[in-house]
Amino acid sequence: MITPLHAAVAWGHLEATTALCEYDDLDLEIRDAQGRTAIDVALSLPYERILGVLQQKAVLQLSDPDYRPFPEV
């Protein structure tokens, strides 16, 4: 499975990655068929600005006391 975020990162689309990161419920933990998160994909490519956008989103999510990475059952 490839998500729109994985595709944007893999193809080096900074604007698309930034736009997708504006969604509050964006899940950065989703993994592709190779088991990689979007951050893992960015780390494997020379896209420092994209990696920065993803890292900033991760920090915002982790600093939000209401953020729940997994839905409650």
C-alpha positions as CSV (number, residue, x, y, z in Angstrom):
1,M,0.0,0.0,0.0
2,I,1.2,3.5,-0.8
3,T,-0.4,6.5,0.7
4,P,-0.6,10.0,-0.9
5,L,1.9,11.1,1.7
6,H,4.4,8.3,0.8
7,A,4.0,9.2,-2.9
8,A,4.5,12.9,-2.3
9,V,7.7,12.2,-0.3
10,A,9.0,9.6,-2.7
11,W,8.6,11.9,-5.7
12,G,10.0,14.9,-3.9
13,H,6.9,17.0,-3.9
14,L,7.5,19.5,-1.1
15,E,4.2,21.4,-1.7
16,A,2.1,18.3,-1.7
17,T,3.9,17.0,1.4
18,T,3.3,20.3,3.2
19,A,-0.4,20.4,2.2
20,L,-0.9,16.8,3.5
21,C,0.8,17.6,6.8
22,E,-1.8,20.3,7.4
23,Y,-4.4,17.7,8.1
24,D,-4.8,17.2,11.9
25,D,-5.6,13.5,11.6
26,L,-2.6,12.6,9.3
27,D,-1.1,9.4,10.5
28,L,2.7,9.4,10.2
29,E,2.9,5.8,11.5
30,I,1.3,4.2,8.4
31,R,3.8,1.9,6.6
32,D,4.1,1.0,3.0
33,A,4.5,-2.5,1.5
34,Q,8.2,-2.4,2.5
35,G,7.4,-1.5,6.1
36,R,8.5,2.1,5.8
37,T,6.9,5.2,7.2
38,A,6.9,8.4,5.1
39,I,9.7,9.7,7.4
40,D,11.7,6.5,6.6
41,V,11.2,7.2,2.9
42,A,12.4,10.8,3.3
43,L,15.5,9.6,5.3
44,S,16.4,7.4,2.3
45,L,16.3,10.3,-0.2
46,P,18.1,13.6,-0.5
47,Y,15.0,15.6,0.4
48,E,16.1,17.5,3.5
49,R,13.2,20.1,3.3
50,I,10.6,17.4,3.0
51,L,12.1,15.5,6.0
52,G,12.0,18.8,7.9
53,V,8.3,19.2,7.2
54,L,7.6,15.6,8.4
55,Q,9.7,16.1,11.5
56,Q,7.9,19.3,12.3
57,K,4.5,17.5,12.0
58,A,5.7,14.7,14.2
59,V,6.8,17.1,16.9
60,L,3.4,18.9,16.7
61,Q,1.6,15.6,17.1
62,L,3.7,14.4,20.0
63,S,3.3,17.7,21.8
64,D,-0.5,17.7,21.5
65,P,-2.0,16.1,24.7
66,D,-5.1,15.1,22.7
67,Y,-3.2,13.4,20.0
68,R,-4.0,9.7,19.8
69,P,-1.9,7.8,17.3
70,F,-4.2,4.8,17.5
71,P,-8.0,4.9,17.7
72,E,-9.4,3.9,21.1
73,V,-11.2,0.6,21.0
